[in-house]
Amino acid sequence: MVAKSEFHEIDTGVAEVLHEPDGSMVLLVNGVPSSHIVPGDPERLDFEYMRWIADFLDTHYPDEAKSKSRITHLGGGACTLARYFASKWKGSRSTVVEIDSDLAVLARELFDVPRAPTVKIRVGDARKVTDSFKPATRDVIIRDVFSSATTPRNLTTVEFYAVARSSLSERGFYVANCGSHADLKEAKEELAGMLEVFPHVAAIADPPMFKGRRYGNIVLIGANHPIEAGDVLTRELLKGGVPAQFKGETWARRFATTPRRD
C-alpha cells in the first residue's frame, strides 16, 4: 500500500498530512517533518528524539508528582508529546503554545488531542508567551519550535533561558529539541547559554550525532538540581531503532562554546 497525502493551507504555509499504511499519520509543515502520531495510541512515539524526551522525563520526574504536573510545550504541531503525557501521566495538565492558529485547529480536528484542561492549545509566539510566565508556575517546559529546519534565535538565548528557568518549579525540567548540523554549532552555543542560567545541564543523542557526523537532533536538558542518567534511563535509551547516550554536566562544559544573547 502507498501512503496518501492531504494538504491544508495554514497561516505559516502548507501542512501536509501523510496517512501511512499502518494507520499512523505524519505531519509536515512546508515540507519539513514535524510530528508523527498514531490515532488511538498516544504512547507510541516514532520520532526518536521524542522517545528520548519521554524516557528522560518518565524516569526523572517524581512519580508521585506526575498526576499534578504542569507541562508547557513550546511548539505544537500534532501535539504528539502532549498526547503522550496526557495518557501516561494521568491527571497532568499540558499547555501547548502554537504560533499558527490554523495548525492548532487542524490538530484538534485530525489528531485526537485531548480536550482542555488536559491539553490546552494557546495560539501565540513562543518567546512572547514565555516572557509572560510567572515564577514557579510550571513543572516541565519542552521546547520544540522550528521555522523550516531552524529554531528561532530568540528561543536560544541566555535571556530566554533565564525566563524559562524562573518559571519552573524547584524540581522542574527545561527540555529542548535542538536541531544541529554536523559542526554541532547550534548545540554548542545553546549549551553555553544554558550553562550561564541553569545550575545543571545534560544532553541526549545518538553516538553519530554527538560525533558530528550529520544533521540531527540533540535533546538538551536544564534543571535546578543535579541530573544523572541512572540505570533505568540508560537501558531505555538503548532501545528502539536509534540507541542514544546520556551526557552529563562535565561533558557539556567541555562541549559548550559561546552563548547567544538577545
Secondary structure, DSSP 8 states (H G I E B T S, - for coil): ---EEEEEEETTEEEEEEE-TTS-EEEEETTEEEEEE-TT-TT---SHHHHHHHHHHHHHS-GGGGGG-EEEEE--TT-HHHHHHHHHSTT-EEEEEES-HHHHHHHHHHS----TTTEEEEES-HHHHHHT--TT-EEEEEE---BTTB--GGGSSHHHHHHHHHHEEEEEEEEEEEEE-TT-HHHHHHHHHHHHH-SEEEEEE-HHHHTT-SSEEEEEEEESS----HHHHHHHHT-SSS--EEE-HHHHHHH-------
